[in-house]
């Protein structure tokens, strides 16, 4: 994008790799609560060498299958990989997929006390069929209606009990029914008057729930959907970002733009662009989870918005270079930062 409006500043060279890496070392001091939609991601890997005689579709010869934590659970996985402490709050079904989530979260060393079981709905399971590094099809097992009021009440009671232990809250809203008006109202009441960081990975249908949060991280499609502005250049980007920032009274908005990097809007009026560091993009699955996890961890340990966004940009650039929902380890992130910044 070309600078047509003259208000966006490039991040420049104000950051030194040594200082950012030192901030990463403090991630272990932060405990982050993640509340949102829990998903189990399944990947079926195979090869395609022929077309089916029954219909014009490829025949996949299955080689293997893997399952990974997705949604809010993948956010927790990212925090754990970065050396932080994460607590997950959400709802699963009483099924094999739900038990797999519980086992995998526990294996990360994270508490499962905030995970509630609801026998009336399945654990959201997204199955992707991948051949030759290309996703061919995805099919979902899920129910997307809002969770019952009793589960909302239990979730808020759990969050209230964790309030003194956590430095930040990530709201991971995938539109599967956990995030609702009553839950967000209760959360806002709990953090009001505190310095608690509240970061939101938004769903386009729920923007009205996100007022007065610390930071909102929509991609450019989600930002455009809210503002009714097609983001095609810097002028439209600035209009969309400012509308989100001021309509929702957020302290900051970080719009991710894929190959074009990300742009940070702050309440003080500053707009900062951070170019992508990704060399090749193979799979964007889970990249948003990695960005918000790293960003929120940075804010939780006292980094400013620009520094936290810078580090999250490095983390996002790493995961899009891998196929499948992925996470970044602290050592890997530190190495990438040192390689690019003196």
PEUR-V330081 format. One record per backbone hydrogen bond with DSSP energy under -1.0 kcal/mol. NH is the residue of the N-H (numbers start at 1). CO is the residue of the C=O. If there is no record, write none. Layout:
BEGIN
nh->{NH:NH}
co->{CO:CO}
END
This chain:
BEGIN
nh->{4:9:11:20:21:22:23:24:25:26:27:29:30:32:33:34:35:36:37:39:40:41:42:43:44:45:46:47:52:57:59:61:63:64:66:68:70:72:73:75:76:77:78:79:80:81:82:83:84:85:87:89:90:92:95:99:100:101:102:103:104:105:106:107:109:110:115:116:118:121:125:126:127:128:129:130:131:134:136:139:141:147:151:152:153:154:155:156:157:158:159:160:161:162:165:166:167:168:169:170:171:172:173:184:185:186:187:188:189:190:191:192:194:197:199:200:201:206:209:210:212:214:215:216:217:220:223:224:225:226:227:228:229:237:238:239:240:241:242:243:244:245:246:247:248:250:251:253:254:255:256:257:260:261:262:263:264:265:266:267:269:272:273:274:282:283:287:290:291:292:293:294:295:296:297:298:299:300:301:302:303:308:309:310:311:312:313:314:315:316:317:318:319:320:321:322:330:333:334:335:336:337:338:339:340:341}
co->{2:271:273:16:17:18:19:20:21:23:24:26:27:85:168:87:170:89:172:70:124:68:126:66:128:64:130:61:57:55:50:47:45:45:43:41:39:37:70:71:72:73:74:75:76:77:78:80:79:30:32:34:114:116:93:95:96:97:98:99:100:101:102:103:106:105:112:90:92:118:141:40:139:42:137:44:134:131:129:127:125:177:148:148:149:150:151:152:153:154:155:156:157:158:162:162:31:31:197:33:199:35:201:180:181:182:183:184:185:186:187:188:191:167:169:215:171:203:206:207:248:198:198:252:200:256:219:220:221:222:223:224:224:233:234:235:236:237:238:239:240:241:242:243:244:245:213:265:216:263:218:261:257:258:274:255:272:253:270:251:266:264:9:262:320:320:284:286:287:288:289:290:291:292:293:294:295:296:297:299:298:304:305:306:307:308:309:310:311:312:313:314:315:316:318:319:81:329:330:331:332:333:334:335:336:337}
END
